[in-house]
């Protein structure tokens, strides 16, 4: 006997195309023109913040940095879809999400200057700090989601992973846990085409990365990751149904810049590939939409850019005046300091360790 026991499909969603045109039949009813203006402002702010951080690193005023140029819609759209009870677990590139969720700009720059205090996330942000090792944030995310379910908070967890991270064991193990225990977790695959120098085509033979969720019994879809409205809708819908279990959203976007400032993409990527993605810019398409509707003009643009720059410059000034405390390396790791670490801290203080080093 031969019979088919399962058919799997992956839907693709785009609401606003690269010309700023809208598919009215798919447009979310809860989104107003003012909200689209806000989306545009947040994406623009994220791009200016990104440019400043990159500039500081090139001047030796910050450590290795991971740019988000071209990926603003995926981050802003998903962040705006979260509610006050929702929690998010980032990797090392979620600057736009942190910005929307309320991380202070001063903390952002302190972190990228290499100081531990910058990784302290305020209570209202509902997040853990940046997690750099690839895909290791995902077990944390499903654990937090399990706690949300156990405590019946009504909140979901949104977590992010790059295309390269979907090849890691942590990705599959976390999805398997989430699928079995039906935890309220939304996995967002930020597929920007490259895992450092490894192109998407050489990472996986699957037609989509979204379909990897099917094996875990998790609903999944693919979204135009440069369409902020589509990302918003997909994330909000996934959060709304998270009480019944997890979801996976693959956002197709593109890394217009380098993987990090320690990377040189010109050694492995053709400029023609980057040029092909420029017309799909997530901010330009929203600007085109707003212009058509008479909701934006050059005066508003200039004021927004000036206001953003002032906020950024003020934060940089405060961050550069910040004096780090070496004791911070012992804090914010656990809910309490374990005995072994406390012994090390006590020994360092008794030996006046840091004062000796600074002298």
N, C-alpha and C positions, 0 to 999 in steps of 0.2 A: 504493500500500500504506500502511496505517495500522496501527501496532501500538504497544502500550505497552512502553517499554524500561526504566522504573524506577518503583517504588512506594516512597515514603518514609513512614515512620511515626515518631512520637515517643511513647514510653511515659511515663506519669506515676507517680511513687512516693510513697506516704504510708504510714507504718507506725504512727505515733502521732497520733491526731486531736486536735482542740482540747479534748476532754474528758478526755484522758489514757488513752483506750482504745487497745489494741494489736491490730493485725492479726497474729495468731499465725503465719499461713502465710507471712508476709514477714519475720518477726522474725529478725535475724541470730543465728546459733547461737553466735557468739563473744562476744556481749554479755551480761554478768551484771548482776544488780541493783546490785552495787557500782559497776560502770562507769556505770550510769545515774545513781547518786548523784553520781559524779564529774562527769558531764556537767552535772548541775544546779549543782554547786558552781562549775564553771568559768564557766557562763553567768551565774550570780549575781555572781561576782567581776568579770566583764567589764562587767556593768551598773553595778556600784558604781564601778568605775574610770572608766567613761564619764561618770557623773554628776559625779564629782569633777573631771574634766578640763573639763567644761562649766562648772562652777561657777567654776573658776580663771580661765577665759577671760572670764566675765562680770565678774569682779572685776579684770580687767586684769593678771592674774598669768600668763597664757598667751596665745599668739597664736591666730589663727583656727583653729578645731577642727572636725573632721567627726564628729558623733555616730554611734553604732551602735545606738541604742535600737530594739529590735524585731528586730534582725538577728543576735542572739547565737547562735542555733542553727546558722545557715549557717556561721558562723566557727568555733565550737567543734567542731561535728560533723566538719567537714572537717579541722581541725587534729589532732584526736585520731585520725583515720584514717591520718595520715602516720607513716612509720617513721623510724628514725634516719638512713637514707641519703637520705631524700627532702628536697627543697629547695623553698622556696616564694618566689614573687615577688608582692608585694602592690601594691595601688594606695595610696590615701591613707586607707583606712577599715578596714584589717585589724587593728584593735587587739586583738580577741579571739583572732585567730590568733597574733599576736606573744606575747600573754600565755601561751597554752598552750605555745607552742614555746620559751619561756624567756627572752624579752627582759626585762632587768631593769626593774623599775618606775621606778627612778631615771632610767634612760636614756629611758624613755617620756616622763616629765615634762620632762626636759631638752630633748628634741626639740620638744615642744609649747610650750616657752618660747622656741623659735626659735634654739637653739644647735646648731651643726653637730655637736658631739660626741655629741649624742643620737641621731644617725643612724648611729652606729657599732654595727654588729650583731655580737654575740659569735659566735665560731666554732661553738659548740654549737647556735646558733639555726638555722643553715642557711638563710639568707635574705639578700636584699638589703634596703636600707633603703626607707622609704616612697617611692613614686613618684607625684607629683602630676599631671603632665600626662596627660590622659585617654587611656588605651589604649597609651601609649608603653612600658609595662612588658612588653607581650606579645612584641615581638621579642626582648627580653632573655630572656624565659622560654623561648622555643623555642630560642634559642641555647644556653642553659644545658642544656636537655634534649638538644640535639644532642651537647654535650660529654659528658653523662652516658652517652649511647649509645656514643659513640666510645671513651670510657675504660672502658666495660663495668662501671660502678660498681654496677649493679643498683638504682639509685635512680631515682625519678621527680621531675618538677617539677610542683608545683601552683601555678597562677596564677589571679588573680582580676580580674574586670572587671565594671563596672556595666552596667545595661541601656543607658545612654547610650553607653558605650564600644563596644558592639556595632555602632554606626553608623559607627565610625571605620575608616579604611583599614587602620590597624595591626592591627585585629582580623581582618579578612579575609586580609590578607597573612600574618599569623602562623599562622592556621589552615591556609592553603594550604601553607605551608612544612612545618608539622607533619604534615599529611596525606601529602604527597609523600615526605618523608624518614622517616616512621613514628617520630617521636621520642617518648620517654616523657613526654608532657606532658598534664596534666589541666587543662582550662580550666573554671573555675567562674564562671558568669554570676550575679552577685548582683543579681537583678532585684528592686529595691525599689520599682518603680512610677514613679519619677521621676528624670529627669536635670536636676537643679536645678529649674527651673520647667516643664520639658517632660514631660508625662505619657507613659507607655509607648505609649498608643494613637496618639500623634502622632510617635513616633520611628520606627516600623516598621509596615508593613502585614502582616507575617507573623503567623500565628496564634500561633506560639510563637517565642521567640528561639533555643531549642534547635535548631530545624530549619535554622538558618543553617549548622550544621555539616555538613549532608547534602551541600551543594555541594562541600565540601572532602574528602568521602569519609571523614568521621570519625563513629564511633558517638556517639550523643547521647541524652539523656533529660532529662525535666523532673522536678523533685522539690519536694515541699512544703518550702520553705526554712525554715519555722518548726518543722519536725519534726527534732530533732537526731539521732534514730536513723536516719531515712531519709537524711539528709545524710551521716552517718557511713558507712552501708552503701554508698551510691552512690559515694562518694569512695574507700572502701577497695577496692571491686570494680574501679573504674577504675584505681587504682594497681596492683592485682594483675595486670591485663592490659596494663599500659603497655609491657611489653616488646615487644608486638605493634603498638604505636602509640598515638596520642593518643585522648582522649575529651573530650566537652563535656557539662557538667551545668548546666542552668538551674535555679537555686534561686529559687522564688517566695516572696518575703518582702515586707516593707513598711517603709518609712522612717517611723517614728513621730515622729521629730523633724525638725529642719531639715537641709538638705543640708550646710551648714556654718554656723558662727556668724555668717557674713557674709550669711546668707540669712534671709528672713522668709516662711515657707510660707503664712501666713495671707492673703497677698496673691494667691495663685493656687490654693489648695487648700481645699476645704470641710472643716469639722470633722467633718461626717457621714461622710466617707470614712475619716478616722482612727478614728472611733468604731466603724465596722464591722469594723476590723481588731483592735481591742482584745481581743475574745474569743479570737482566734487566737494570743495571746501565747505565744512559745516557752517561756518559763520557767514560766508558770502551768500549762501542760498537763503538764509533767514533775512539777511539784509535786503536781498532782492524782493522777498515777500513783503517786508515792511515798507519798502519804497513804493511798491505797486499800490499798497493800501493807504499810502500817505501817512504812515505812522512813525516815520523816521526821516531825519534830514541831516544835513551837514552840521548845522548848529548843535543839534542834540548829540551827534557823534563826537564833536570836538569837546563838548562839556563832559561827556562820559569819559572820554580818554583822559582828560585833564584831572578829573576827580579820582579816577582809578590810580593814576600815576602818583598823585599826592598821597593817597592811602599807602601805596606800595613804598614810596620813598620814606614816609614817616616810620613805617614798620622796619625798613632796612636800618634807619638811623638808630632805632631802639635796639635792634638785634646786634648791631655792631658795638653798642655801648654795654651790652650784656656781659657780666662777669660770671663765667661758669663755676660751679662748685663740684670738685672731683667726687664728692660723696654721693653725687646723684647717680653714679654707676651702680650703687648698691640699692637704689630705690626704684620704685615703679616696675619692679620685676615680679614681685609676689604681693599678695595681700598683707603679708608680714615678712620681715627679713628672716630667713632661715638662720639657724644657729651658726652654721659654718661661715656664712657671709658676715654675720654680726661679729664673729671673732676676727675676721679679716679687717673689717672696718675699725674695730676697736684697736687692733694692732697698728694699723696705719696712723690712726689719730694719736696714739700714745708715742709713736716714733716720730711724730711731726713730719710724716712722709712727704706731704705735698709742699710744705714750706721749704723743705730741703731741696726738692726738685726745682722749685721756682727760683731759689737762690742760685 
